[in-house]
Amino acid sequence: MAVWWVNVGQEYKSQREAGVLWCPNKTRRKDGSLTEPQWHWEMMASVKVGEVIVCCRKNLITGLCVAKETAIPNSEKPLGLDAQHKKWHEIGWKLPVEFIDAKPALDRKDTLSGITLPKEHRGPFSSRGLNQVYFCQIPVSVASKIVEAISANIQGVSGIGLETLVARSVPDKTTRTAVVEARVGQGQFRSDLMKIWSGKCCATGTSRPEMLRASHIVPWSECDNADRINPYNGLLLNPSYDAAFDKNLITLDDNGNWLVSPDLTPEECRRAGLGNPKDHSVSGLTEKHREYLRSKKKKCTWVSTEGSTSSQK
């Protein structure tokens, strides 16, 4: 799941009243002709339902937004956005959001103090401070920390955490509960995995319920709400396999054979309780599982394009 940053400038009130964030899909030249949009405007089209956007105006954080829908293309500019952006094209992306206001607005420097911010060329942070791009993604390494630091200072939001901020954008109560519970491998997500894998670790066959973990294949933080509760984005694993799988030290090929990072020695596997993973291939994978596993393998840089493990240490 991505977390985003928007510099709303003087247009916060107008967008707040419209219940949307908006940006043009064309750049207007000085002569009035149109050309391709700025790279950071296009980023709005990548936002998924439930993802969080940090709203900043100059040096103040005005609050958070949660995406209620994906961005609607070719939408007319909402009324009230003309004041500061007369040079903007009138057609663009409209992103319906729930605004969660900080009252009063938060000092950006104070709120983000203690968080080591990456220095980026094309992002919200640089060595000179805040980059004046309109809309872009916050690096994964600091996204949760930033949202938590902001939400801790917003009345009615303090302490609920990133996953609950995301879940509150889901209108259906049953689905919202399922998303929150899936964050920690519980609820319907775990029940579905128990059925698919017959109540056993798909690697070792362990059947003690208290020793089974409902593991996401593609991590919860990188999914939309549908994938977070999709049982085919999950494996039932014992704690050792769950930990190694979560940290991308092991993964599965399309045939259910475990691929092991060269950095994880046979002795470490034995001491960690993995035994020899090659002896614990997984049967029962479907094409739906494989689609998620292929995304997972992209995170395992030690897996070659052919699907075998890299020989480099």
C-alpha positions as CSV (number, residue, x, y, z in Angstrom):
1,M,0.0,0.0,0.0
2,A,1.4,3.4,-1.0
3,V,1.2,6.6,1.1
4,W,1.2,9.9,-0.8
5,W,2.0,13.5,-0.3
6,V,0.1,16.5,-1.8
7,N,1.1,20.1,-1.6
8,V,-2.4,21.7,-1.6
9,G,-1.1,25.3,-1.5
10,Q,-3.8,28.0,-1.4
11,E,-6.4,25.6,-2.7
12,Y,-7.0,23.4,0.4
13,K,-10.3,25.1,1.3
14,S,-11.7,24.7,-2.3
15,Q,-10.7,21.0,-2.5
16,R,-11.9,20.4,1.1
17,E,-15.3,21.7,0.2
18,A,-15.5,19.7,-3.0
19,G,-14.3,16.5,-1.2
20,V,-11.7,15.8,-3.8
21,L,-8.1,16.4,-4.8
22,W,-7.6,17.5,-8.4
23,C,-4.9,18.1,-10.9
24,P,-4.8,18.8,-14.6
25,N,-3.9,16.2,-17.2
26,K,-2.2,18.7,-19.5
27,T,0.4,21.4,-19.0
28,R,-0.6,24.8,-20.5
29,R,2.3,26.6,-22.2
30,K,2.7,30.4,-22.1
31,D,1.2,30.6,-25.6
32,G,-1.9,28.8,-24.4
33,S,-1.1,25.5,-26.2
34,L,-1.2,22.2,-24.3
35,T,1.4,19.6,-23.7
36,E,2.1,16.5,-21.5
37,P,1.3,16.8,-17.8
38,Q,3.9,17.3,-15.1
39,W,5.2,13.9,-14.0
40,H,3.9,14.3,-10.4
41,W,0.4,15.2,-11.7
42,E,0.2,11.8,-13.4
43,M,0.9,10.1,-10.0
44,M,-2.6,10.8,-8.9
45,A,-3.9,8.1,-11.3
46,S,-1.9,5.5,-9.4
47,V,-3.7,6.0,-6.0
48,K,-5.8,3.0,-4.9
49,V,-8.9,2.9,-2.8
50,G,-8.0,3.2,0.9
51,E,-4.6,4.7,0.5
52,V,-3.6,7.7,2.6
53,I,-2.5,11.1,1.4
54,V,-0.7,13.6,3.6
55,C,-1.9,17.2,2.9
56,C,0.7,20.0,3.3
57,R,0.3,23.7,2.8
58,K,3.5,25.6,2.8
59,N,5.1,24.5,6.1
60,L,1.9,23.3,7.7
61,I,0.3,19.8,7.6
62,T,-3.4,20.4,7.2
63,G,-4.3,16.8,7.8
64,L,-4.8,13.5,6.0
65,C,-6.9,12.2,3.2
66,V,-8.1,8.7,2.6
67,A,-9.0,7.8,-1.1
68,K,-12.6,6.7,-1.4
69,E,-12.3,5.9,-5.1
70,T,-9.6,5.7,-7.7
71,A,-8.9,8.9,-9.6
72,I,-11.6,9.8,-12.2
73,P,-9.9,10.8,-15.4
74,N,-11.0,13.6,-17.8
75,S,-12.9,15.4,-15.0
76,E,-13.7,19.1,-15.1
77,K,-11.8,21.3,-12.6
78,P,-14.0,21.8,-9.5
79,L,-15.4,25.3,-8.9
80,G,-13.1,27.4,-6.7
81,L,-9.8,26.1,-8.0
82,D,-9.3,29.1,-10.4
83,A,-7.9,31.5,-7.8
84,Q,-4.3,30.3,-7.7
85,H,-4.2,28.0,-10.8
86,K,-5.5,30.0,-13.7
87,K,-2.8,28.5,-15.8
88,W,-4.0,25.0,-15.1
89,H,-5.8,23.1,-17.9
90,E,-9.5,22.7,-17.1
91,I,-9.6,18.9,-17.5
92,G,-7.8,16.4,-15.2
93,W,-7.9,13.8,-12.6
94,K,-10.4,14.0,-9.7
95,L,-9.7,11.9,-6.6
96,P,-12.6,11.6,-4.2
97,V,-11.2,11.5,-0.7
98,E,-12.2,11.7,3.0
99,F,-10.5,14.7,4.6
100,I,-9.3,14.2,8.1
101,D,-8.4,17.7,9.3
102,A,-5.8,18.7,11.8
103,K,-7.2,21.5,13.9
104,P,-5.0,23.4,14.3
105,A,-2.7,22.6,11.3
106,L,0.6,20.9,12.4
107,D,4.0,22.4,12.0
108,R,5.7,20.2,9.4
109,K,9.2,20.4,10.9
110,D,8.0,19.7,14.4
111,T,5.7,16.8,13.4
112,L,8.4,15.1,11.3
113,S,11.2,15.6,13.8
114,G,12.9,12.4,14.8
115,I,12.1,10.7,11.4
116,T,15.1,10.3,9.1
117,L,13.8,11.6,5.8
118,P,15.3,10.3,2.6
119,K,16.8,12.9,0.3
120,E,15.1,12.5,-3.1
121,H,15.4,14.2,-6.5
122,R,11.8,13.4,-7.5
123,G,9.8,13.2,-4.3
124,P,8.5,15.2,-1.4
125,F,11.9,15.5,0.4
126,S,15.3,16.9,-0.6
127,S,18.4,18.2,1.0
128,R,16.9,21.7,0.8
129,G,13.7,20.7,2.6
130,L,10.2,20.1,1.1
131,N,10.2,19.8,-2.7
132,Q,7.4,21.8,-4.3
133,V,5.9,19.0,-6.3
134,Y,2.1,18.8,-6.2
135,F,1.5,15.1,-5.8
136,C,3.9,12.2,-5.3
137,Q,4.5,9.0,-3.3
138,I,6.2,9.0,0.1
139,P,9.1,6.5,0.3
140,V,8.0,3.2,1.9
141,S,10.8,3.4,4.5
142,V,9.2,6.4,6.3
143,A,5.5,6.3,5.1
144,S,4.0,4.6,8.2
145,K,6.1,6.6,10.6
146,I,4.9,9.9,9.0
147,V,1.2,8.9,9.0
148,E,1.5,7.8,12.7
149,A,3.2,11.0,13.7
150,I,0.5,13.0,12.1
151,S,-2.5,10.9,13.3
152,A,-1.1,11.1,16.9
153,N,-1.8,14.8,16.8
154,I,-5.3,14.7,15.3
155,Q,-8.3,14.5,17.6
156,G,-10.4,11.4,17.0
157,V,-7.6,9.7,15.0
158,S,-4.9,9.5,17.6
159,G,-3.6,5.9,18.2
160,I,-5.8,4.1,15.6
161,G,-2.8,3.4,13.3
162,L,-2.4,3.3,9.6
163,E,-4.4,0.1,9.0
164,T,-7.5,1.5,10.6
165,L,-7.2,4.8,8.7
166,V,-7.2,2.7,5.6
167,A,-10.0,0.5,6.7
168,R,-12.3,3.4,7.6
169,S,-12.5,4.3,3.9
170,V,-14.3,1.0,3.3
171,P,-18.1,1.7,3.5
172,D,-19.2,-1.8,4.3
173,K,-18.8,-2.7,8.0
174,T,-18.2,-6.4,7.4
175,T,-15.5,-5.7,4.8
176,R,-13.9,-3.1,7.0
177,T,-13.7,-5.6,9.9
178,A,-12.2,-8.2,7.6
179,V,-9.5,-5.8,6.3
180,V,-8.5,-4.8,9.9
181,E,-8.3,-8.4,11.1
182,A,-6.4,-9.5,8.0
183,R,-3.7,-7.1,9.0
184,V,-2.6,-9.4,11.8
185,G,-3.6,-12.7,10.0
186,Q,-6.9,-13.1,11.9
187,G,-10.6,-13.2,11.2
188,Q,-12.1,-14.4,7.9
189,F,-8.7,-14.3,6.2
190,R,-7.3,-16.9,8.6
191,S,-10.4,-19.0,8.4
192,D,-10.2,-19.1,4.6
193,L,-6.6,-20.2,4.7
194,M,-7.4,-22.9,7.2
195,K,-9.9,-24.3,4.7
196,I,-7.7,-24.0,1.7
197,W,-4.8,-25.7,3.4
198,S,-6.8,-28.2,5.4
199,G,-5.7,-26.7,8.7
200,K,-2.0,-27.6,8.1
201,C,1.2,-25.7,7.4
202,C,1.5,-26.0,3.7
203,A,5.2,-26.6,4.0
204,T,5.7,-29.0,7.0
205,G,2.2,-30.3,7.6
206,T,2.1,-29.0,11.2
207,S,-1.6,-29.0,12.3
208,R,-1.5,-27.3,15.7
209,P,-3.7,-24.2,15.2
210,E,-1.7,-22.2,17.7
211,M,1.5,-22.8,15.7
212,L,0.0,-21.7,12.3
213,R,0.4,-18.2,10.9
214,A,-1.8,-16.7,8.2
215,S,0.9,-15.2,6.0
216,H,0.2,-12.7,3.2
217,I,2.2,-13.5,0.0
218,V,2.2,-9.9,-1.2
219,P,2.5,-7.9,2.0
220,W,-0.6,-6.2,3.5
221,S,1.1,-2.8,3.2
222,E,1.5,-3.2,-0.6
223,C,-2.0,-4.4,-1.4
224,D,-5.4,-2.8,-2.0
225,N,-8.2,-3.8,0.3
226,A,-9.4,-6.6,-2.0
227,D,-6.0,-8.3,-2.0
228,R,-5.7,-7.9,1.7
229,I,-8.6,-10.3,2.3
230,N,-8.1,-12.5,-0.7
231,P,-7.2,-16.0,0.6
232,Y,-5.2,-16.8,-2.6
233,N,-2.8,-14.0,-1.4
234,G,-2.0,-16.2,1.6
235,L,-0.2,-19.2,2.8
236,L,-0.7,-21.1,6.1
237,L,2.8,-21.5,7.6
238,N,4.5,-22.4,10.9
239,P,6.3,-19.6,12.6
240,S,9.8,-20.4,11.2
241,Y,8.6,-20.5,7.6
242,D,6.4,-17.5,8.1
243,A,9.3,-15.4,9.4
244,A,11.6,-16.4,6.6
245,F,8.9,-15.9,4.0
246,D,8.0,-12.5,5.3
247,K,11.6,-11.3,5.2
248,N,12.0,-12.6,1.6
249,L,14.6,-15.2,2.6
250,I,12.6,-17.9,1.0
251,T,9.9,-18.0,-1.7
252,L,8.1,-20.5,-3.9
253,D,8.4,-21.2,-7.6
254,D,5.4,-22.0,-9.7
255,N,5.7,-25.7,-8.9
256,G,5.7,-25.2,-5.2
257,N,9.4,-25.7,-4.7
258,W,11.1,-23.5,-2.1
259,L,13.8,-21.1,-3.3
260,V,16.3,-20.2,-0.6
261,S,18.4,-17.0,-0.5
262,P,22.1,-17.7,-0.9
263,D,22.6,-15.6,2.3
264,L,20.7,-18.3,4.3
265,T,23.0,-21.2,4.8
266,P,21.9,-24.8,5.4
267,E,23.1,-24.6,9.0
268,E,21.0,-21.4,9.6
269,C,18.0,-23.1,8.0
270,R,18.5,-26.0,10.4
271,R,18.9,-23.8,13.5
272,A,15.9,-21.7,12.5
273,G,13.7,-24.8,12.3
274,L,13.3,-24.8,8.5
275,G,15.1,-28.0,8.0
276,N,16.0,-28.4,4.4
277,P,13.2,-26.4,2.6
278,K,13.8,-28.5,-0.5
279,D,12.2,-31.4,1.4
280,H,9.1,-29.4,2.1
281,S,7.6,-28.5,-1.3
282,V,4.1,-27.2,-1.3
283,S,1.3,-28.9,-3.2
284,G,-2.0,-27.4,-3.9
285,L,-1.0,-24.1,-5.4
286,T,-3.4,-22.6,-7.9
287,E,-2.9,-20.1,-10.7
288,K,-4.3,-17.5,-8.4
289,H,-1.6,-18.2,-5.8
290,R,1.0,-18.1,-8.6
291,E,0.0,-14.6,-9.7
292,Y,0.8,-13.3,-6.2
293,L,3.9,-15.4,-5.9
294,R,5.3,-13.9,-9.1
295,S,4.9,-10.4,-7.5
296,K,6.6,-11.7,-4.4
297,K,9.6,-13.0,-6.3
298,K,10.3,-9.6,-7.6
299,K,11.1,-8.5,-4.1
300,C,13.6,-11.4,-3.7
301,T,16.5,-9.9,-5.6
302,W,18.5,-13.1,-5.3
303,V,16.0,-14.9,-7.6
304,S,17.1,-14.8,-11.2
305,T,14.8,-14.1,-14.1
306,E,14.6,-17.8,-14.8
307,G,13.3,-18.4,-11.3
308,S,16.4,-20.1,-9.8
309,T,18.5,-18.7,-7.0
310,S,21.4,-16.4,-7.6
311,S,24.8,-17.9,-6.9
312,Q,26.2,-14.6,-5.6
313,K,26.6,-14.0,-1.9
